[in-house]
Every structure is written in C-alpha cells, then in structure tokens.
Amino acid sequence: MPDRAGYQVSVYAIDVSASMGEVIDDPTGVTSFTSKKTKLDYVKEFVARKCEPKVCASYTFPSVQLIKIDH
C-alpha cells in the first residue's frame, strides 16, 4: 500500500463501566484548587486533547476510532 504511506489510525478503548463513575481529585495535581471529576470525565478529556491537534492540523481528517468497553 505505497499510496497509504504515512497514514495514521488512532484507536482509543474507553471503559464505561460503573467504576468509571467514581469521583476523584485531579490526578495531575496541577490545579491550585481541588478539582473533582469522574474517572470517565478525565478519560474523555484526555482523548479529546489527543484527537484535537490531529483533526485541526490538516484538511483531511485522520481516522480516530473510539471503542466503548462495558463489563
């Protein structure tokens, strides 16, 4: 597939089980105030921050796959 050289696919598997609804403090400790969000909120923010530069950097959209895992 030489015509597909440099093509990138990003796959993110996200656990959406009940345990991801647990509220936790900011795991980075960067904020000066206590920020409490669910684990799932932190994961969604992480994935969004990883995908945004890829989508905004080009006119042709890269392939980003999201997989929901509920066990």
Beta strands, then each sheet from edge to edge (+ up, - down):
strand 1: 9-15
strand 2: 23-25
strand 3: 36-38
strand 4: 63-69
sheet 1: 1+ 4+
sheet 2: 2+ 3-
end
